Amino acid sequence: MTATNPISAANARYARSEQAFEQARGLMPGGVSSPVRAFKAVGRSPLFIREGKGCKVTDLDGNVYVDYVGGYGPLILGHAHDAVVEAVSKAASRGMGYGMSTQGEIDLARLVTAALPSVERVRFVNSGTEATMSAIRLARAATGRTKIIKCTGCYHGHSDGLLVEAGSGATTLGTPSSPGIPEAITSQTVLVPYNDLPGMETAFNNFRGQIAGILIEPIAGNMGTVPPAAHYLAGLRALCDKHGALLIFDEVMTGFRVAYGGAQERYGIRPDLTCLGKIVGGGMPCAAYGGRADLMRQISPEGPVYQAGTLSGNPLAMAAGSATLTILRDSKPYPQLEKTAAALEAGMLTAAKKAGVPLVAQRVGSMVTFFLTDKPVTNYQQALRCNTKAYAAFFGVMLDKGVVLPPSQFETWFVSVTHDQSALDQTFSAAEAALAAAAKCS
Ligand SMILES: *Cc1c(COP(=O)(O)O)cnc(C)c1O
């Protein structure tokens, strides 16, 4: 050990990001455009990124990191994939959007509907938030009912009715999880723990004839990765059918990620409506919702359910989405992603053993979370038992050693097709030290 002060050494390493953060804080709330980017949960100053290529990103200070944030999911092909960049550049050279229709929408709609047979018609929007907000509006209109069931710990964007948390008790009406949201709105959302099928049944019985649908992440990714229990999704399908409610899969994260046809392909369940985002836009602001033709026909202008967007179907976003999906469809990278992510999982577990840290790996395909706990996590309440202080220590050492992770225990790491053995090796060697630091927090 040398006598250098680790604090000032760290500051020097991140000086430009620190300066940028200082400026940003005077201009934007918390200095960021989305809260998680502030790195608050891990007690670090946020990175400002200059560029990315493949599985690496470079910050303003020139530090290069192996990246598992992956733009929070879209970048399954890695950063700045040549074909995607070329498609976007070409589209941009023809104009940024016209407020009129383009061939690009048809191309991407064809790819989406071919990938997900349950999506017979699709509407493009700009964010996952918009997709889920619009899907529940349609579910309410189509069923003539008002209540939506959502699982505690699942995230469906920040629209009022979905930004809810559980009150006390297992199956409850939601309460606002943010100021500014009327109880009148969140009281229309019923909360049930994830993976709790009897809880779902209770909810349907408690609100007989009032449930428009279940909105769910078929694989939870926003409390960390939590796979559905065996028969859970089939059970939800059966409950919705029995009670005349719609099953809405929020595949914003899982679509084109855990299989080309998403979680619905992987588990063989056909939802009535599906929300897509992230990969569908290839890194551009783009999302979509779609499903049964008889339901989607009720969307304006074909039907009365209003939903619109100035930038929806933007040609640059369509180009990025089409390029990404075409590559995924033709190159079939899913077995390779599975292999890489399994190797990541195995290596991390080995490193944890060496460091003497309890670590639970939960993975579906190229989505994985390493929970600092000794028991499997099947719902949000269990996720909250993880040692978040230890995660913060782990995150910090990984960062200092050139590996950037999602800055929270309750996020999913994303493996891309560009993560190679050398990236994994760098990850494992950093993890040995980082998990040793985490061990000191238990
Ligand atoms: C990211 C995400 C959203 C929100 O999408 P935005 O584009 O951030 O609005 C919704 N649902 C799920 C499952 C997500 O992972």
The ligand as an SDF file (V2000), in Angstrom:
LIG
                    3D

 15 15  0  0  0  0  0  0  0  0999 V2000
  -37.6070    1.1120  -18.8420 C   0  0  0  0  0  0  0  0  0  0  0  0
  -38.9350    0.5590  -18.5740 C   0  0  0  0  0  0  0  0  0  0  0  0
  -40.0990    1.3220  -18.6920 C   0  0  0  0  0  0  0  0  0  0  0  0
  -40.0760    2.8010  -18.9220 C   0  0  0  0  0  0  0  0  0  0  0  0
  -39.5810    3.1340  -20.1660 O   0  0  0  0  0  0  0  0  0  0  0  0
  -39.1000    4.6570  -20.4190 P   0  0  0  0  0  0  0  0  0  0  0  0
  -38.7000    4.6400  -21.8470 O   0  0  0  0  0  0  0  0  0  0  0  0
  -37.9980    4.9110  -19.4540 O   0  0  0  0  0  0  0  0  0  0  0  0
  -40.2800    5.5300  -20.1500 O   0  0  0  0  0  0  0  0  0  0  0  0
  -41.3190    0.7000  -18.5470 C   0  0  0  0  0  0  0  0  0  0  0  0
  -41.3860   -0.6120  -18.2780 N   0  0  0  0  0  0  0  0  0  0  0  0
  -40.2940   -1.3770  -18.1420 C   0  0  0  0  0  0  0  0  0  0  0  0
  -40.4390   -2.8270  -17.8640 C   0  0  0  0  0  0  0  0  0  0  0  0
  -39.0320   -0.8210  -18.2710 C   0  0  0  0  0  0  0  0  0  0  0  0
  -37.9520   -1.5820  -18.0950 O   0  0  0  0  0  0  0  0  0  0  0  0
  1  2  1  0
  2  3  1  0
  2 14  2  0
  3  4  1  0
  3 10  2  0
  4  5  1  0
  5  6  1  0
  6  7  2  0
  6  8  1  0
  6  9  1  0
 10 11  1  0
 11 12  2  0
 12 13  1  0
 12 14  1  0
 14 15  1  0
M  END
$$$$
